[in-house]
Amino acid sequence: MVKESKLVSVIMSVYNDEDNIESSIKSILSQTYNNIEFLIVDDLSNDNTHKILKTYESLDNRIKIYKNNINLGLTKSLNFLISQAKGDYIARQDSDDISFKTRIEEEIKFIKDHDLDACSSRALIKGTNKVIPRFSYYFPLSFILKYKNPIIHGSLVIKKDIIESIGNYDEDFKYSQDYELITRLIKNNFKIRINKKILYKLNMEDNISNKFKNEQARYSNLVKEKYKNV
């Protein structure tokens, strides 16, 4: 276990993900960076998700569980968790993905070593040998963002005071909220880079991006339109 000082708030919103949530939680609890709090909001699931969450909350005092009274969606749920976070850093985690055990340690070190405000990592796609982003991380982020978002949202780590300084996630963006956030950060001259190491395992089979392709595409185009003249 590494020596650490800064508290990292890991935030996760989950909805009806009883099949994946345990492996995702375990991947955070087994991190080599131990000084974390793990804030999870159940977005009004109607399967066994909440029961599983409460079990893990009783087993590890770093976990704090919340439950929405209505289904708010990812954007609003993440903003709520940020408001509850006590850490110096915010680390994202998706309920159907897995963080490799050194992910947080290596990302915090990467931010410090390169004097960054935020970073993400590359990811292995579950069930395949494919890694993303493949080549786009070689190019300036400001250039790539004109065409797509190369940031793996679930692998994002950002300084809490930075994300708060720009108003957190834009709640007008129900989807592609990460694309909008990263573009806004870059346009405001904050420093973000992609760690070339593979520190995350990403589900691409039945995630939000695949279930709501048309909505994702529409909101992605809204990001491009919003910032085209900035």
Backbone as CSV, one residue per row, in Angstrom:
resi,resn,N_x,N_y,N_z,CA_x,CA_y,CA_z,C_x,C_y,C_z
1,MET,0.846,-1.191,0.000,0.000,0.000,0.000,0.889,1.250,0.000
2,VAL,0.542,2.202,-0.830,1.363,3.402,-0.954,1.039,4.405,0.147
3,LYS,1.997,5.262,0.417,1.763,6.354,1.351,1.027,7.461,0.610
4,GLU,-0.095,7.914,1.174,-0.867,8.957,0.532,-1.321,9.965,1.573
5,SER,-1.640,11.155,1.124,-2.078,12.188,2.053,-3.438,12.757,1.670
6,LYS,-3.643,13.037,0.395,-4.879,13.676,-0.050,-6.026,12.661,-0.134
7,LEU,-7.184,13.064,0.397,-8.366,12.222,0.306,-8.927,12.268,-1.115
8,VAL,-9.269,11.105,-1.660,-9.892,10.992,-2.970,-11.331,10.533,-2.781
9,SER,-12.266,11.296,-3.331,-13.688,10.932,-3.287,-14.048,10.225,-4.588
10,VAL,-14.306,8.931,-4.501,-14.732,8.162,-5.669,-16.249,8.247,-5.741
11,ILE,-16.775,8.655,-6.893,-18.224,8.838,-7.028,-18.792,7.932,-8.111
12,MET,-19.923,7.329,-7.797,-20.578,6.394,-8.714,-22.090,6.553,-8.616
13,SER,-22.743,6.647,-9.751,-24.196,6.585,-9.820,-24.572,5.255,-10.467
14,VAL,-25.569,4.586,-9.892,-25.927,3.264,-10.406,-27.434,3.136,-10.525
15,TYR,-27.856,2.453,-11.591,-29.281,2.183,-11.803,-29.440,0.767,-12.343
16,ASN,-30.118,-0.081,-11.583,-30.428,-1.455,-12.015,-29.216,-2.185,-12.592
17,ASP,-28.191,-2.335,-11.777,-26.970,-2.989,-12.258,-26.510,-4.083,-11.289
18,GLU,-27.450,-4.908,-10.841,-27.144,-5.944,-9.860,-26.104,-6.959,-10.355
19,ASP,-25.987,-7.122,-11.667,-25.060,-8.120,-12.209,-23.601,-7.648,-12.190
20,ASN,-23.382,-6.350,-12.171,-22.019,-5.816,-12.291,-21.515,-5.060,-11.076
21,ILE,-22.420,-4.604,-10.229,-22.057,-3.643,-9.196,-21.025,-4.181,-8.197
22,GLU,-21.097,-5.474,-7.875,-20.166,-6.012,-6.883,-18.723,-5.988,-7.371
23,SER,-18.499,-6.393,-8.612,-17.126,-6.393,-9.132,-16.591,-4.975,-9.251
24,SER,-17.466,-4.029,-9.559,-17.050,-2.634,-9.652,-16.656,-2.096,-8.278
25,ILE,-17.485,-2.358,-7.280,-17.184,-1.915,-5.917,-15.886,-2.538,-5.416
26,LYS,-15.727,-3.827,-5.620,-14.532,-4.527,-5.153,-13.266,-3.948,-5.773
27,SER,-13.371,-3.514,-7.028,-12.183,-2.965,-7.698,-11.734,-1.654,-7.060
28,ILE,-12.671,-0.913,-6.476,-12.313,0.324,-5.770,-11.809,0.026,-4.362
29,LEU,-12.447,-0.887,-3.686,-12.033,-1.219,-2.324,-10.650,-1.858,-2.273
30,SER,-10.200,-2.426,-3.382,-8.892,-3.083,-3.417,-7.796,-2.185,-3.980
31,GLN,-8.081,-0.892,-4.119,-7.082,0.028,-4.654,-5.854,0.118,-3.742
32,THR,-4.682,0.275,-4.359,-3.453,0.457,-3.587,-3.433,1.816,-2.899
33,TYR,-4.211,2.753,-3.412,-4.375,4.062,-2.769,-5.549,3.916,-1.813
34,ASN,-5.273,3.939,-0.530,-6.276,3.578,0.466,-7.075,4.761,0.996
35,ASN,-6.544,5.967,0.891,-7.203,7.124,1.494,-8.326,7.628,0.585
36,ILE,-9.425,6.877,0.590,-10.566,7.198,-0.265,-11.852,7.202,0.554
37,GLU,-12.831,7.909,0.023,-14.219,7.717,0.422,-14.955,7.332,-0.855
38,PHE,-15.911,6.437,-0.719,-16.606,5.899,-1.887,-18.082,6.260,-1.761
39,LEU,-18.499,7.254,-2.536,-19.864,7.768,-2.480,-20.664,7.210,-3.661
40,ILE,-21.743,6.504,-3.335,-22.542,5.837,-4.367,-24.000,6.246,-4.215
41,VAL,-24.603,6.681,-5.306,-26.027,6.995,-5.280,-26.780,5.986,-6.142
42,ASP,-27.822,5.418,-5.556,-28.726,4.527,-6.268,-29.815,5.390,-6.889
43,ASP,-29.854,5.405,-8.222,-30.799,6.272,-8.938,-32.159,5.593,-9.079
44,LEU,-32.703,5.172,-7.917,-34.022,4.550,-7.813,-34.107,3.224,-8.587
45,SER,-33.154,2.334,-8.313,-33.179,1.001,-8.927,-34.376,0.203,-8.431
46,ASN,-34.843,-0.720,-9.276,-35.934,-1.606,-8.858,-35.534,-3.076,-8.914
47,ASP,-34.230,-3.343,-8.948,-33.731,-4.709,-8.829,-33.047,-4.840,-7.466
48,ASN,-32.057,-5.703,-7.339,-31.382,-5.919,-6.053,-30.188,-4.998,-5.826
49,THR,-30.028,-3.999,-6.673,-28.872,-3.110,-6.561,-28.752,-2.478,-5.180
50,HIS,-29.837,-1.909,-4.670,-29.752,-1.187,-3.392,-29.407,-2.130,-2.242
51,LYS,-29.941,-3.324,-2.257,-29.628,-4.319,-1.218,-28.145,-4.651,-1.216
52,ILE,-27.567,-4.799,-2.405,-26.136,-5.086,-2.531,-25.313,-3.914,-2.002
53,LEU,-25.724,-2.706,-2.371,-25.013,-1.512,-1.917,-25.003,-1.411,-0.395
54,LYS,-26.137,-1.636,0.224,-26.226,-1.526,1.681,-25.380,-2.589,2.378
55,THR,-25.268,-3.750,1.757,-24.404,-4.801,2.319,-22.958,-4.345,2.350
56,TYR,-22.494,-3.767,1.243,-21.098,-3.304,1.189,-20.883,-2.104,2.103
57,GLU,-21.882,-1.253,2.249,-21.758,-0.120,3.163,-21.526,-0.600,4.595
58,SER,-22.158,-1.708,4.956,-22.005,-2.247,6.305,-20.650,-2.915,6.515
59,LEU,-19.977,-3.245,5.421,-18.702,-3.953,5.513,-17.488,-3.035,5.461
60,ASP,-17.647,-1.826,4.933,-16.507,-0.926,4.763,-16.943,0.511,5.052
61,ASN,-16.333,1.116,6.060,-16.783,2.447,6.473,-16.365,3.560,5.520
62,ARG,-15.640,3.220,4.463,-15.312,4.216,3.449,-16.469,4.441,2.483
63,ILE,-17.457,3.540,2.511,-18.591,3.603,1.588,-19.756,4.352,2.219
64,LYS,-20.338,5.276,1.440,-21.553,5.979,1.863,-22.582,5.861,0.735
65,ILE,-23.748,5.322,1.092,-24.799,5.076,0.105,-25.905,6.122,0.216
66,TYR,-26.347,6.611,-0.935,-27.481,7.518,-1.031,-28.502,6.898,-1.982
67,LYS,-29.747,7.326,-1.883,-30.777,6.846,-2.812,-31.652,8.002,-3.249
68,ASN,-31.779,8.175,-4.566,-32.638,9.223,-5.099,-34.107,8.866,-4.922
69,ASN,-34.942,9.860,-4.652,-36.383,9.644,-4.517,-37.060,9.518,-5.869
70,ILE,-36.428,10.093,-6.886,-36.873,9.931,-8.268,-35.637,9.627,-9.105
71,ASN,-35.853,9.109,-10.294,-34.737,8.802,-11.183,-34.230,10.104,-11.804
72,LEU,-33.055,10.558,-11.355,-32.516,11.855,-11.780,-31.644,11.773,-13.021
73,GLY,-31.095,10.601,-13.309,-30.136,10.489,-14.397,-28.724,10.737,-13.908
74,LEU,-27.760,10.441,-14.764,-26.346,10.470,-14.368,-25.856,11.873,-14.026
75,THR,-26.177,12.861,-14.842,-25.620,14.203,-14.661,-25.970,14.787,-13.296
76,LYS,-27.235,14.808,-12.972,-27.674,15.380,-11.699,-27.183,14.543,-10.519
77,SER,-27.134,13.238,-10.704,-26.662,12.363,-9.621,-25.189,12.615,-9.318
78,LEU,-24.380,12.816,-10.357,-22.964,13.099,-10.139,-22.770,14.447,-9.453
79,ASN,-23.544,15.429,-9.849,-23.437,16.744,-9.191,-23.811,16.653,-7.715
80,PHE,-24.813,15.850,-7.413,-25.170,15.651,-6.002,-24.004,15.035,-5.236
81,LEU,-23.372,14.018,-5.799,-22.261,13.352,-5.117,-21.070,14.286,-4.931
82,ILE,-20.817,15.131,-5.914,-19.737,16.113,-5.781,-20.024,17.044,-4.597
83,SER,-21.281,17.410,-4.433,-21.654,18.301,-3.323,-21.445,17.636,-1.965
84,GLN,-21.460,16.305,-1.932,-21.267,15.560,-0.685,-19.806,15.183,-0.444
85,ALA,-18.982,15.301,-1.470,-17.598,14.821,-1.400,-16.736,15.696,-0.499
86,LYS,-15.851,15.066,0.260,-14.937,15.765,1.157,-13.488,15.721,0.659
87,GLY,-13.249,15.002,-0.423,-11.886,14.808,-0.901,-11.306,15.996,-1.636
88,ASP,-9.990,15.975,-1.791,-9.297,16.975,-2.600,-9.413,16.640,-4.083
89,TYR,-9.672,15.378,-4.371,-9.833,14.912,-5.747,-11.166,14.181,-5.874
90,ILE,-11.759,14.284,-7.069,-12.939,13.503,-7.436,-12.487,12.451,-8.442
91,ALA,-12.796,11.192,-8.161,-12.501,10.099,-9.099,-13.811,9.454,-9.521
92,ARG,-14.019,9.340,-10.814,-15.228,8.686,-11.326,-15.045,7.170,-11.365
93,GLN,-16.164,6.476,-11.265,-16.199,5.027,-11.458,-17.586,4.674,-11.938
94,ASP,-17.681,3.906,-13.010,-18.984,3.458,-13.486,-19.309,2.087,-12.909
95,SER,-20.592,1.833,-12.700,-21.029,0.640,-11.974,-20.812,-0.663,-12.730
96,ASP,-20.604,-0.587,-14.039,-20.396,-1.797,-14.825,-18.961,-1.931,-15.321
97,ASP,-18.061,-1.114,-14.774,-16.652,-1.143,-15.161,-15.779,-1.561,-13.986
98,ILE,-14.501,-1.778,-14.268,-13.550,-2.208,-13.243,-12.306,-1.329,-13.308
99,SER,-11.873,-0.848,-12.145,-10.601,-0.130,-12.048,-9.502,-1.114,-11.655
100,PHE,-8.392,-1.097,-12.386,-7.261,-1.911,-11.974,-6.730,-1.365,-10.655
101,LYS,-6.112,-2.222,-9.864,-5.844,-1.896,-8.459,-4.918,-0.708,-8.240
102,THR,-4.091,-0.361,-9.228,-3.194,0.793,-9.063,-3.736,2.048,-9.732
103,ARG,-4.962,1.995,-10.234,-5.499,3.111,-11.028,-5.417,4.448,-10.296
104,ILE,-6.006,4.545,-9.116,-6.054,5.836,-8.419,-4.649,6.289,-8.039
105,GLU,-3.856,5.381,-7.530,-2.469,5.714,-7.176,-1.729,6.312,-8.369
106,GLU,-1.833,5.654,-9.515,-1.082,6.099,-10.690,-1.643,7.386,-11.280
107,GLU,-2.935,7.564,-11.205,-3.517,8.792,-11.755,-3.202,10.011,-10.877
108,ILE,-3.250,9.835,-9.572,-2.876,10.939,-8.678,-1.409,11.308,-8.901
109,LYS,-0.560,10.317,-9.025,0.867,10.570,-9.281,1.055,11.275,-10.618
110,PHE,0.306,10.866,-11.623,0.391,11.459,-12.961,-0.006,12.939,-12.911
111,ILE,-1.065,13.244,-12.185,-1.500,14.636,-12.029,-0.417,15.470,-11.351
112,LYS,0.147,14.923,-10.300,1.184,15.655,-9.569,2.461,15.812,-10.399
113,ASP,2.897,14.747,-11.036,4.149,14.774,-11.801,4.096,15.741,-12.973
114,HIS,2.896,15.919,-13.558,2.764,16.758,-14.755,2.019,18.067,-14.474
115,ASP,1.799,18.355,-13.199,1.145,19.597,-12.791,-0.176,19.785,-13.534
116,LEU,-1.054,18.786,-13.437,-2.324,18.786,-14.145,-3.474,19.132,-13.214
117,ASP,-4.611,19.434,-13.825,-5.843,19.635,-13.074,-6.713,18.386,-13.097
118,ALA,-6.498,17.549,-14.099,-7.282,16.320,-14.239,-6.568,15.371,-15.179
119,CYS,-6.934,14.098,-15.097,-6.420,13.127,-16.062,-7.392,11.960,-16.163
120,SER,-7.199,11.180,-17.199,-7.919,9.918,-17.349,-6.883,8.873,-17.746
121,SER,-7.336,7.667,-18.011,-6.408,6.627,-18.455,-6.962,5.951,-19.706
122,ARG,-6.163,5.098,-20.284,-6.659,4.246,-21.363,-7.385,3.059,-20.730
123,ALA,-8.196,2.380,-21.530,-9.021,1.304,-20.985,-9.036,0.087,-21.902
124,LEU,-9.116,-1.075,-21.282,-9.303,-2.333,-21.997,-10.795,-2.596,-22.096
125,ILE,-11.279,-2.895,-23.288,-12.696,-3.180,-23.470,-12.984,-4.598,-23.013
126,LYS,-13.957,-4.748,-22.136,-14.306,-6.058,-21.591,-14.592,-7.065,-22.696
127,GLY,-14.072,-8.270,-22.526,-14.341,-9.359,-23.460,-13.541,-9.301,-24.747
128,THR,-12.627,-8.345,-24.857,-11.805,-8.209,-26.056,-10.373,-7.893,-25.649
129,ASN,-9.512,-7.781,-26.647,-8.140,-7.328,-26.407,-7.948,-5.896,-26.897
130,LYS,-9.055,-5.213,-27.156,-8.984,-3.857,-27.692,-8.767,-2.836,-26.582
131,VAL,-7.939,-1.840,-26.892,-7.642,-0.777,-25.955,-8.080,0.547,-26.561
132,ILE,-8.722,1.394,-25.751,-9.098,2.729,-26.215,-8.664,3.768,-25.188
133,PRO,-8.377,5.006,-25.623,-8.205,5.382,-27.035,-6.981,4.715,-27.646
134,ARG,-7.050,4.446,-28.946,-5.954,3.752,-29.620,-4.813,4.702,-29.956
135,PHE,-5.139,5.782,-30.668,-4.096,6.701,-31.134,-4.356,8.163,-30.751
136,SER,-5.606,8.488,-30.440,-5.962,9.897,-30.263,-5.250,10.559,-29.091
137,TYR,-4.776,9.755,-28.127,-4.099,10.370,-26.979,-2.739,10.945,-27.349
138,TYR,-2.256,10.629,-28.565,-0.996,11.212,-29.045,-1.177,12.675,-29.471
139,PHE,-2.415,13.058,-29.783,-2.691,14.393,-30.313,-3.163,15.330,-29.199
140,PRO,-3.021,16.629,-29.396,-3.513,17.580,-28.398,-5.004,17.387,-28.146
141,LEU,-5.382,17.387,-26.891,-6.782,17.160,-26.528,-7.691,18.227,-27.140
142,SER,-7.205,19.462,-27.204,-8.011,20.551,-27.767,-8.366,20.286,-29.226
143,PHE,-7.499,19.584,-29.946,-7.759,19.240,-31.346,-8.751,18.087,-31.460
144,ILE,-8.528,17.032,-30.699,-9.381,15.846,-30.774,-10.815,16.154,-30.355
145,LEU,-10.971,17.040,-29.391,-12.306,17.359,-28.886,-13.208,18.012,-29.929
146,LYS,-12.633,18.527,-30.988,-13.433,19.088,-32.070,-14.224,17.998,-32.795
147,TYR,-13.767,16.756,-32.665,-14.367,15.642,-33.407,-15.001,14.589,-32.506
148,LYS,-14.403,14.346,-31.341,-14.929,13.332,-30.431,-14.317,13.531,-29.047
149,ASN,-14.832,12.770,-28.100,-14.298,12.815,-26.739,-13.443,11.570,-26.489
150,PRO,-12.123,11.707,-26.369,-11.263,10.547,-26.151,-11.126,10.158,-24.678
151,ILE,-11.744,10.937,-23.787,-11.632,10.686,-22.354,-12.586,9.564,-21.937
152,ILE,-12.058,8.545,-21.271,-12.904,7.503,-20.694,-13.474,8.070,-19.395
153,HIS,-14.763,8.358,-19.401,-15.383,9.085,-18.284,-15.156,8.389,-16.944
154,GLY,-15.341,7.078,-16.919,-15.201,6.338,-15.673,-13.805,6.352,-15.092
155,SER,-12.815,6.701,-15.903,-11.428,6.718,-15.431,-10.960,8.122,-15.052
156,LEU,-11.862,9.091,-15.098,-11.490,10.484,-14.841,-11.159,10.728,-13.368
157,VAL,-10.081,11.449,-13.129,-9.754,12.000,-11.808,-9.524,13.493,-11.990
158,ILE,-10.166,14.301,-11.151,-10.058,15.747,-11.283,-9.999,16.390,-9.899
159,LYS,-9.269,17.477,-9.786,-9.231,18.212,-8.525,-10.622,18.761,-8.224
160,LYS,-11.061,18.579,-6.985,-12.424,18.985,-6.624,-12.629,20.492,-6.780
161,ASP,-11.642,21.275,-6.397,-11.831,22.725,-6.498,-11.912,23.188,-7.943
162,ILE,-11.311,22.431,-8.857,-11.363,22.791,-10.288,-12.754,22.531,-10.854
163,ILE,-13.302,21.352,-10.613,-14.622,21.058,-11.177,-15.684,21.947,-10.544
164,GLU,-15.519,22.286,-9.265,-16.473,23.187,-8.622,-16.356,24.606,-9.165
165,SER,-15.145,24.993,-9.542,-14.925,26.365,-10.017,-15.643,26.658,-11.330
166,ILE,-15.953,25.597,-12.097,-16.668,25.818,-13.358,-18.113,25.331,-13.294
167,GLY,-18.591,25.082,-12.080,-20.004,24.755,-11.915,-20.365,23.295,-12.091
168,ASN,-19.380,22.406,-11.938,-19.625,20.962,-12.037,-20.154,20.573,-13.425
169,TYR,-20.900,19.487,-13.507,-21.466,19.048,-14.787,-22.632,19.967,-15.181
170,ASP,-22.775,20.207,-16.468,-23.862,21.027,-16.983,-25.131,20.179,-17.038
171,GLU,-26.117,20.517,-16.202,-27.320,19.695,-16.101,-28.246,19.823,-17.298
172,ASP,-27.917,20.685,-18.247,-28.648,20.716,-19.509,-28.274,19.533,-20.395
173,PHE,-27.173,18.836,-20.033,-26.695,17.709,-20.831,-27.006,16.406,-20.107
174,LYS,-28.124,15.800,-20.483,-28.509,14.518,-19.894,-27.550,13.421,-20.324
175,TYR,-27.052,13.529,-21.541,-26.048,12.612,-22.071,-24.845,13.427,-22.547
176,SER,-23.725,12.743,-22.780,-22.481,13.402,-23.208,-22.063,14.500,-22.240
177,GLN,-22.453,14.345,-20.972,-22.076,15.329,-19.965,-20.567,15.372,-19.747
178,ASP,-19.901,14.251,-19.970,-18.440,14.212,-19.829,-17.759,14.960,-20.973
179,TYR,-18.288,14.811,-22.172,-17.755,15.518,-23.344,-17.868,17.027,-23.131
180,GLU,-19.037,17.454,-22.648,-19.241,18.874,-22.390,-18.296,19.378,-21.306
181,LEU,-18.151,18.604,-20.236,-17.286,19.006,-19.128,-15.827,19.142,-19.571
182,ILE,-15.322,18.141,-20.258,-13.920,18.160,-20.681,-13.661,19.301,-21.649
183,THR,-14.594,19.516,-22.586,-14.441,20.616,-23.545,-14.435,21.960,-22.822
184,ARG,-15.313,22.114,-21.844,-15.381,23.363,-21.085,-14.099,23.586,-20.278
185,LEU,-13.565,22.523,-19.715,-12.304,22.635,-18.965,-11.163,23.096,-19.869
186,ILE,-11.072,22.487,-21.043,-10.010,22.845,-21.989,-10.181,24.289,-22.465
187,LYS,-11.424,24.683,-22.755,-11.676,26.047,-23.211,-11.342,27.082,-22.136
188,ASN,-11.352,26.642,-20.882,-10.991,27.533,-19.781,-9.535,27.353,-19.334
189,ASN,-8.762,26.715,-20.200,-7.308,26.602,-20.031,-6.858,25.744,-18.852
190,PHE,-7.720,24.811,-18.431,-7.273,23.857,-17.429,-6.480,22.748,-18.103
191,LYS,-5.603,22.128,-17.345,-4.661,21.162,-17.909,-5.125,19.728,-17.661
192,ILE,-5.372,19.020,-18.763,-5.857,17.644,-18.701,-5.049,16.795,-19.677
193,ARG,-4.690,15.617,-19.257,-3.992,14.682,-20.136,-4.510,13.266,-19.927
194,ILE,-4.266,12.427,-20.922,-4.613,11.008,-20.836,-3.350,10.229,-20.484
195,ASN,-3.406,9.487,-19.392,-2.305,8.604,-19.034,-2.299,7.427,-20.021
196,LYS,-1.180,7.165,-20.645,-1.130,6.118,-21.664,-1.251,4.710,-21.086
197,LYS,-1.134,4.593,-19.759,-1.255,3.273,-19.136,-2.709,2.801,-19.165
198,ILE,-2.889,1.496,-19.225,-4.220,0.887,-19.215,-4.571,0.591,-17.765
199,LEU,-5.485,1.388,-17.213,-5.787,1.296,-15.781,-7.263,1.008,-15.508
200,TYR,-8.023,0.712,-16.563,-9.475,0.619,-16.427,-10.003,-0.427,-17.398
201,LYS,-11.043,-1.146,-16.992,-11.703,-2.109,-17.882,-13.121,-1.622,-18.132
202,LEU,-13.452,-1.440,-19.403,-14.670,-0.736,-19.817,-15.685,-1.678,-20.446
203,ASN,-16.920,-1.614,-19.964,-18.018,-2.360,-20.563,-18.567,-1.575,-21.748
204,MET,-18.596,-2.193,-22.917,-19.113,-1.526,-24.115,-20.313,-2.264,-24.707
205,GLU,-20.791,-3.311,-24.015,-21.843,-4.145,-24.591,-23.239,-3.583,-24.364
206,ASP,-23.554,-3.231,-23.126,-24.913,-2.757,-22.835,-24.883,-1.537,-21.934
207,ASN,-23.900,-0.683,-22.170,-23.779,0.523,-21.339,-24.678,1.637,-21.876
208,ILE,-24.639,2.781,-21.208,-25.506,3.899,-21.585,-25.264,4.332,-23.026
209,SER,-23.993,4.369,-23.427,-23.664,4.831,-24.782,-24.297,3.965,-25.854
210,ASN,-24.391,2.656,-25.590,-24.997,1.759,-26.569,-26.522,1.747,-26.486
211,LYS,-27.040,1.849,-25.264,-28.488,1.817,-25.092,-29.165,3.072,-25.638
212,PHE,-28.440,4.185,-25.574,-29.024,5.470,-25.982,-28.141,6.151,-27.030
213,LYS,-27.846,5.420,-28.087,-26.928,5.919,-29.125,-27.418,7.220,-29.754
214,ASN,-28.699,7.264,-30.073,-29.230,8.452,-30.752,-29.165,9.680,-29.850
215,GLU,-29.522,9.484,-28.575,-29.467,10.595,-27.624,-28.030,11.051,-27.401
216,GLN,-27.123,10.081,-27.287,-25.710,10.412,-27.108,-25.199,11.229,-28.290
217,ALA,-25.567,10.804,-29.491,-25.126,11.508,-30.691,-25.687,12.931,-30.735
218,ARG,-26.951,13.081,-30.344,-27.574,14.408,-30.360,-26.892,15.346,-29.377
219,TYR,-26.639,14.875,-28.179,-25.997,15.719,-27.178,-24.531,15.967,-27.505
220,SER,-23.898,14.994,-28.144,-22.519,15.184,-28.591,-22.437,16.306,-29.616
221,ASN,-23.400,16.329,-30.522,-23.449,17.408,-31.518,-23.735,18.760,-30.868
222,LEU,-24.499,18.742,-29.785,-24.766,19.985,-29.053,-23.490,20.548,-28.427
223,VAL,-22.617,19.634,-27.953,-21.329,20.081,-27.403,-20.517,20.773,-28.490
224,LYS,-20.439,20.144,-29.652,-19.669,20.718,-30.760,-20.239,22.066,-31.190
225,GLU,-21.555,22.166,-31.200,-22.205,23.418,-31.584,-21.954,24.503,-30.533
226,LYS,-22.036,24.100,-29.264,-21.864,25.051,-28.156,-20.496,25.697,-28.171
227,TYR,-19.473,24.926,-28.516,-18.101,25.412,-28.380,-17.401,25.704,-29.701
228,LYS,-18.123,25.665,-30.813,-17.460,25.805,-32.109,-16.830,27.183,-32.293
229,ASN,-17.402,28.189,-31.672,-16.881,29.544,-31.855,-16.141,30.081,-30.623
230,VAL,-15.874,29.174,-29.682,-15.189,29.604,-28.457,-13.683,29.539,-28.627
